[in-house]
């Protein structure tokens, strides 16, 4: 019996070790945004086999009419994936929720809705739901499937776009307290670094939201897509203080989210909410752990 317990302990430890990208499960992450032409910016996508990412109108909380599709290559982490809404659907676009759904290719290399099924996890599609409005580009991209570690007390925002001079305001996801602010010029920006207040160590969730500049040059109103503020949610582990260097991103070993319990965050800012969602399957580590436990238990009984 002691040998069984020891073996189980070893299995659990091995399952907690960070895994390379190749061991990741299918996932898609995206956030509320404004698009000028129907092209949506998806934070990140990963597929274990060749497939597709489709865009659907919302139908009472579920994916409805398909209005866009793009190919996704297998076994390659894809940041900033672009998928375009069909012209006919975009022509009369009003702010609304859409669903981003991952599908597997049946092997012929051609998208066929009836032949290329939605990828499922525990009976639900691997998908993300976001709010999209028409207008000048506004988006914040977060690697929501990753834990970002920083030894210098900074947040690294991989990509953002804003139509006007303004600010990127970072707040604590739980309390709404402002913990960082960075001035942002109009246009597209890569790897924006925001210095974070305080020096407390540990893991926390932070919301980064785009704000317009007011008449006095201060922080004005948040940029919105409908009633939702444009922004993204980050999970950050602070390993030290300081305000000079950019953070680095490392894979999260214990992040397991499923579409049956989607992650949808609401940020209390000066305006409405900022929503970001993650759709994914259980990671390789979890499945390996379960299989190993069953195998060990079977041998012990024998």
Secondary structure as GFF3:
##gff-version 3
##sequence-region A 1 302
A	DSSP	alpha_helix	2	15	.	.	.	ID=ss1
A	DSSP	three_ten_helix	21	23	.	.	.	ID=ss2
A	DSSP	beta_strand	27	31	.	.	.	ID=ss3
A	DSSP	beta_strand	33	35	.	.	.	ID=ss4
A	DSSP	beta_strand	39	46	.	.	.	ID=ss5
A	DSSP	beta_strand	51	59	.	.	.	ID=ss6
A	DSSP	beta_strand	62	72	.	.	.	ID=ss7
A	DSSP	beta_strand	78	84	.	.	.	ID=ss8
A	DSSP	alpha_helix	87	90	.	.	.	ID=ss9
A	DSSP	beta_strand	96	104	.	.	.	ID=ss10
A	DSSP	beta_strand	120	121	.	.	.	ID=ss11
A	DSSP	beta_strand	124	125	.	.	.	ID=ss12
A	DSSP	beta_strand	127	134	.	.	.	ID=ss13
A	DSSP	beta_strand	139	141	.	.	.	ID=ss14
A	DSSP	beta_strand	146	150	.	.	.	ID=ss15
A	DSSP	beta_strand	154	162	.	.	.	ID=ss16
A	DSSP	beta_strand	166	172	.	.	.	ID=ss17
A	DSSP	beta_strand	178	184	.	.	.	ID=ss18
A	DSSP	beta_strand	187	195	.	.	.	ID=ss19
A	DSSP	beta_strand	202	213	.	.	.	ID=ss20
A	DSSP	beta_strand	219	222	.	.	.	ID=ss21
A	DSSP	beta_strand	224	225	.	.	.	ID=ss22
A	DSSP	beta_strand	228	229	.	.	.	ID=ss23
A	DSSP	beta_strand	231	238	.	.	.	ID=ss24
A	DSSP	beta_strand	248	251	.	.	.	ID=ss25
A	DSSP	three_ten_helix	259	261	.	.	.	ID=ss26
A	DSSP	beta_strand	263	264	.	.	.	ID=ss27
A	DSSP	beta_strand	276	280	.	.	.	ID=ss28
A	DSSP	alpha_helix	284	301	.	.	.	ID=ss29
###
